Amino acid sequence: MTANPAPRVRKTRLSREEQKAARGQALLAAAWEAFLEKGYEAVTIDEVAERAGYSRMPVYSLFGDKQTLFFELWRSTVTQLEGMLFAAIKPGVPLTRNLRLLAEAIASSGAQDPAANPGERLFFVVQTIALSRPDIAERLEALARKVVDDVAEIVRNSTLAEHERLRAAPEVIAAHLVAQINGLATVQFQTRRRYARSRELTAIFTAIALKDRDE
């Protein structure tokens, strides 16, 4: 008695858009790898393409040039960071809880040597690029506005206890929270010291978002 042959598995064929997205992700991953090893200035388009297993043409067709490639790498980094920081935050729960979870996520993400933070190094690279590229500066501003909008949505969709009152409009609170987070990351990077501790951050975030009872 012979065994029946194993059924043939049909491979799913990616659409053109899916293939394009996959190439883009592979090139961004290669650019990140090269950046970690060599820094921005030493990285070349040819090297990124070779690491990803492509010719240089897909890099130019998808990103245009090295500066835009690194802006897109920063945007991808911000998206991943938002996903990590906001993973435990839920709508319809107390704002104080969401602020505490955000503080804990930030403290946890900054547990390594602040001076070795590659995301902070990439941020300074993209900021420098934007000084001479108005188009990238505009896109960087749009990305920053999106982050503020996302945090404002968290504030807006969280609940308040009966005695609690927001200190300002959700967008204003969000802008101050983002400024606190960004400023803290920069200070940690520049001083090589870690100041992000969840208890202190929770108190600061709460003071930014909520009025004191006697106000």
Summary of the structure (lengths in Angstrom):
residues: 215
radius of gyration: 21.7
end to end distance: 85.8
largest distance: 86.0
contacts: 574
relative contact order: 0.11
helix: 69%
strand: 2%
